[in-house]
Amino acid sequence: MRITAVLGVLLVLAGCESPKEIHVTSAWVRLAAVPRGPAAAYFTLHGGPADATLVSVTSDVSIRAEMHESMQSGSMASMKPIQQVALPAGSKVAFAPGGKHVMLFDVNPGIKPGSPVPLLLTFADGQRITYKATAVGAGEGAPGS
């Protein structure tokens, strides 16, 4: 009887676990195909217990970074800068080839495939998250794909 009561309390406490904070998974950077060309960063952003708004992504291995979104209209592909990305509580937002991504301009030439690339994500409320992406060569897909 006593064991059943203890297990019941543990189950209740496990159910009271607070929601995870905002976090990043599966981050990678495709390096430029030509010297001095832009690289592109991809990752999945997971929402926390409250709505959030991503306002910038930077890296200390690039001179400049911009969030962009690719679009397809008929046979024409285009890309436009985006100023912010809404992250509803508990949701996921993918930055992936053909969609949202981060352009990294003038990446340090010492960054080679396999190198870690630090990304700093900044949110409208001032929260910041640092995450290390993995660099891949220009013609390669996501690590592990």
C-alpha positions as CSV (number, residue, x, y, z in Angstrom):
1,M,0.0,0.0,0.0
2,R,2.8,2.4,0.9
3,I,4.6,1.8,-2.4
4,T,1.5,2.5,-4.3
5,A,1.1,5.9,-2.5
6,V,4.8,6.8,-3.2
7,L,4.4,5.9,-6.9
8,G,1.2,8.0,-7.0
9,V,3.0,11.0,-5.6
10,L,5.9,10.6,-8.1
11,L,3.5,10.4,-11.0
12,V,1.7,13.6,-9.9
13,L,5.1,15.4,-9.5
14,A,6.2,14.2,-12.9
15,G,3.0,15.7,-14.4
16,C,3.8,19.0,-12.7
17,E,7.1,19.3,-14.6
18,S,7.3,22.8,-16.1
19,P,7.4,23.1,-19.9
20,K,10.8,23.3,-21.5
21,E,12.3,26.6,-22.3
22,I,12.9,27.7,-25.9
23,H,15.7,25.6,-27.4
24,V,17.4,24.8,-30.7
25,T,18.1,21.4,-32.3
26,S,19.6,20.1,-35.5
27,A,21.6,23.3,-36.4
28,W,23.9,23.2,-39.3
29,V,25.6,25.7,-41.7
30,R,26.1,25.0,-45.4
31,L,29.3,26.8,-46.4
32,A,29.5,28.9,-49.6
33,A,30.2,27.3,-52.9
34,V,32.5,30.2,-53.9
35,P,35.0,32.1,-51.9
36,R,33.4,35.1,-50.1
37,G,29.9,33.9,-51.0
38,P,27.3,33.7,-48.2
39,A,26.8,30.6,-46.1
40,A,23.3,29.5,-44.9
41,A,22.3,28.4,-41.4
42,Y,19.5,26.0,-40.7
43,F,18.0,24.7,-37.4
44,T,14.8,23.9,-35.6
45,L,13.5,26.3,-33.0
46,H,11.3,24.8,-30.2
47,G,8.9,27.1,-28.3
48,G,8.8,27.3,-24.6
49,P,5.9,27.9,-22.2
50,A,5.1,31.4,-23.7
51,D,4.9,32.9,-27.1
52,A,8.2,34.4,-28.3
53,T,9.5,36.4,-31.3
54,L,12.9,35.8,-32.8
55,V,14.4,39.1,-33.9
56,S,17.9,38.2,-34.9
57,V,20.5,35.4,-35.5
58,T,24.2,36.3,-35.5
59,S,27.5,34.5,-35.5
60,D,30.9,35.7,-34.4
61,V,32.4,33.9,-37.4
62,S,30.6,36.1,-39.9
63,I,30.6,39.9,-40.5
64,R,26.8,40.1,-41.1
65,A,23.8,37.8,-40.8
66,E,20.2,38.2,-42.0
67,M,17.1,36.0,-41.6
68,H,15.6,35.2,-45.0
69,E,12.7,33.3,-46.4
70,S,12.7,31.5,-49.8
71,M,9.5,31.5,-51.8
72,Q,8.3,29.8,-55.0
73,S,5.9,31.5,-57.4
74,G,5.3,29.2,-60.4
75,S,8.7,28.5,-61.8
76,M,10.3,31.5,-60.1
77,A,12.2,31.2,-56.8
78,S,12.9,34.2,-54.8
79,M,14.2,35.1,-51.4
80,K,13.4,38.1,-49.1
81,P,14.7,39.3,-45.7
82,I,12.5,38.8,-42.7
83,Q,12.7,41.0,-39.6
84,Q,11.2,38.6,-37.1
85,V,9.8,35.1,-36.7
86,A,6.9,34.3,-34.4
87,L,7.4,31.3,-32.1
88,P,4.1,30.3,-30.5
89,A,4.3,28.5,-27.1
90,G,5.1,24.8,-27.4
91,S,5.5,24.9,-31.2
92,K,8.3,24.3,-33.6
93,V,9.7,26.5,-36.4
94,A,12.0,25.0,-39.0
95,F,14.8,27.0,-40.7
96,A,15.4,24.6,-43.6
97,P,16.5,24.7,-47.2
98,G,13.7,26.1,-49.4
99,G,12.2,28.1,-46.5
100,K,13.4,30.2,-43.6
101,H,17.2,30.4,-43.2
102,V,19.9,32.7,-42.0
103,M,22.4,34.1,-44.5
104,L,25.9,34.4,-43.1
105,F,28.0,36.9,-45.0
106,D,31.8,37.1,-45.0
107,V,32.3,33.9,-43.0
108,N,35.8,33.4,-41.6
109,P,37.7,31.4,-44.2
110,G,39.1,29.2,-41.4
111,I,35.6,27.6,-41.0
112,K,35.7,24.2,-42.8
113,P,33.3,21.3,-43.0
114,G,33.1,19.8,-39.5
115,S,33.9,23.1,-37.8
116,P,31.5,24.3,-35.1
117,V,29.7,27.6,-35.9
118,P,28.3,29.5,-33.0
119,L,24.9,31.0,-33.5
120,L,23.4,33.6,-31.2
121,L,19.6,33.8,-31.3
122,T,18.0,37.0,-29.8
123,F,14.3,37.3,-29.0
124,A,12.1,40.4,-28.6
125,D,12.0,40.1,-24.8
126,G,15.8,40.2,-24.6
127,Q,16.3,36.4,-24.2
128,R,19.4,35.0,-25.9
129,I,20.3,31.5,-26.8
130,T,23.7,30.3,-28.0
131,Y,23.9,27.1,-30.0
132,K,26.8,25.5,-32.0
133,A,25.9,24.5,-35.5
134,T,28.0,22.1,-37.6
135,A,29.5,23.3,-40.8
136,V,29.1,21.2,-44.0
137,G,30.5,21.7,-47.5
138,A,28.6,23.5,-50.2
139,G,27.2,20.4,-51.9
140,E,26.4,18.5,-48.7
141,G,23.1,18.0,-47.0
142,A,22.4,18.2,-43.3
143,P,24.7,16.3,-41.0
144,G,23.4,12.7,-40.6
145,S,21.1,12.9,-43.6
